[in-house]
Amino acid sequence: MRPPTPPASAARRPRPGGPPPAPWGSFPLVELCILLALVLGIVGIVIWGPRGQVMVLAATALGSLAGLELSVREHLAGYRSHTTVLAGVAGVVALGIVFYAQAPRGVMLAAGALVFGGAFYFLREVFRRRSGGITVKVR
């Protein structure tokens, strides 16, 4: 005898302690992006040349964005702490902005460090509020 099937609305609810659900439901968008990034990366390495290099660059960007989305979702749900990764992204973005503004290296380093430090503190506090007071939850 089979156990009763839960209603469709209960199937989408996260299990207690489980990862947060994606906003787009059960569609495996992140997994498909990672698969596409792997295919692009392999094909780009095989054919190389200018077109292959663009494929490898696109694969790196697509895979990084998929991982970043998952990190943001897990962090903001209080499921796992990704404070350092997310603060690092903010620091790299700040470095890029200051680099294209053609600032001296010391200013770039200071801007990246300040943004990283501020983002780290802010993201740690966000995770603490969302997780019920825990500052680090790895598993």
Summary of the structure (lengths in Angstrom):
residues: 139
radius of gyration: 19.6
end to end distance: 35.2
largest distance: 72.1
contacts: 351
relative contact order: 0.10
helix: 70%
strand: 0%
